[in-house]
Amino acid sequence: MAMASSPNPLLFPTKSTKQNTRTQRFSCKSTLLHNNKTTHLSTDQNYKLLWKQELQTAYPSHFSALEKEIEEDDERFQELVDSRCVDNFRMLVVDSVQEARSGHPGMAMGMAEVGYLLYRHVLRYNPKDPGWFDRDRFVLSAGHGCLLQYVCLHLAGFQSIQIEDLKRLCKLGSNTPGHPENVVTDGIEVTTGPLGQGVANAVGLALVEAHLAARFNKPDITIVDHRTYCIMGDGCAMEGISHEAASLAAHWRLNKLTLIYDDNSNTIDGSTNLAFSEDISLRFKALGWNTIIIDDTRGNMKSLKNALLEAYKENQRPTFIQVKTRIGKLSKKEGTSKAHHGVFDEEDEKQMKQKIKWEDRDRFHVIPMTYREMQSQGDYGEVLEKEWHSKLSCYKSKYPEGAAEFQVLLNGGLVPGWENSLPTWSQSDPLDATRGYSEKCLNHLAKVLPGFVGGSADLASSNKAYLHDYGDFQLPASPWGRNIRYGVREHAMAGISNGIALHGSGLIPFAATFLVFSDYMKNSIRLSALSQAGVIYVMTHDSIGLGEDGPTHQPVEQLAGLRAIPRLLVFRPADGNETSGAYKVAVANRDVPSLIALSRQKVAAHVEGTDVDAVARGGYIVSDNSGQDLPDIILIGTGSELCLCESSADVLRKEGQKVRVVSLVCWRLFDRQPVEYKEHILPRSVTKRLSVEASYPLGWREYVGQEGVILGVEEFGASGAYLDTFNKYGFTEENITRIARELLSK
């Protein structure tokens, strides 16, 4: 079949902006079709004839009048084609839900025109290479409406979604889970579902584009130039994370970000007026967004096209498009909360088919020309990708130094030997808090990892999480800056970091705050693990040892909750060397998030026996005077309490006891070790064990056994100097030694 070299019609005209000037000045010879005469689908007479037949079926009573319009006006013809494709789109949504007897059809049916328009006329992508670097990014923050994206991906030619996958919606092992998952389905950029998260992810994606464009684009060659689109719903608008992220997007002037709000006035419980009455567009305007309001309840796509064109031309602000829609459009449930989720009864399904003249068609029928319409955009994307590779090749010739750095990012962001940059400490080095050792690690890594970026939630000076000499990410002054100032927005910081990590650009993001405030971020941290986003969470003030700020700021239960998140690596290093070891593992694992809990109070730079490389095992022997024998007792510590274990062990050894001290710096890594290794570190026959950690005891029983003792904190802490607070809760050498003696005497 004939292929189009560009969409028909081209929604976004050839740029006449500064970026187009760059393209015109691109001097390397290109054999691509970019400047060739555009081939429109509407010029293919056989194709047009097939559509006439289909449109006659759709509009039998007034087709004769339409036929004249079709012949005289290609734009009118495309409007009718688009409208019929949307009918097909809606029926695929209905068919998927009916087949699965499960799902959320309402949003997908109400936003069918929007989804179709984006994938047919707007987004730049190549289904044959879903990971093409300079593709546009699309995020469905209202993840329950996943059928909107699944149907688009299928019709657009992504191999990850076949008709059989649409038939297996929500089924175990299918490529069409109940909410979009980037690790399951090619074409899904980020995992969404918890409302509002996708908005923050989209801000992160747009931030990456702005940052890399500033670092690598040249006056004559542009190699970073893509846009980010996100669909949000009423629930996303209500969740606080969307407000936090939107505030930052406006502050950063992310003009290539377009947020489309599905304003259907319904949530699960009923109409939004039950609990939601604010003017959302006015809110975004106040934040600094370009705002547009359109009505799509009648299915007229012209207003949406115009809105997207306006967003495309905006060069100072992100754009918020509020689209008034009808949830469950076409169904008798239309416009009600009943359309949000669930199947349709037989009568409803029958009347929907009657409305759009679909009665004689089986489930999952696709008009052959619908495939061709949708896939023409992918064909255009394939041409654009070839052009991009040609520009990149020229860039490498003209700017070899920048190209080499850019290639490092494209290859994942790690350079050979990067781990050698991490500092090590000796016992003679001055005392510091592990947050201080972390600061040195961060800055050493920044020198060798060009994609190392991140920031703190208004606590950079306290977290010691700032990359010196690398500037702040700010537009328009310094978008190349690698320090991200999040302000007091912990939740958005984590969600944005997920977007940065999942952009596929080789950037390695870190996000810093106090450990107690991880509670604000928990859902995003969980999604880091679920979506395999290698975010590094730098969490300082890790225990009651932070002292004077008191129980509101002293984390107690946080470590237990974080350790329970599958895949998340939680480190609590005891000194400088374990801190380096934690970063070594965290940076190396680009598809696994890590959280490094760090002290405010000072500890030894090097506790004798700690080891950078041993951190990768999760737990290891720090000291042991047992020789070839088994120890009488094992003291297990993490963080600043490991020093206390060592001090107590010295006392006990002088009393003739055989004492082993174990650092359990990362439980999950230790749990993954071979049985033989774990038995070597914690022999089952040694039942006298004492764990020492200034945190909630939950989980420690697995490591101390039924006869062991757990020294932890089961209250909310107290305000006071850290030594006084530690003394109050028994975290002293004397108390640990007392408990150990009692164990040994049994």
Disulfide bonds with the S-S distance in Angstrom:
Cys28-Cys394 1.60
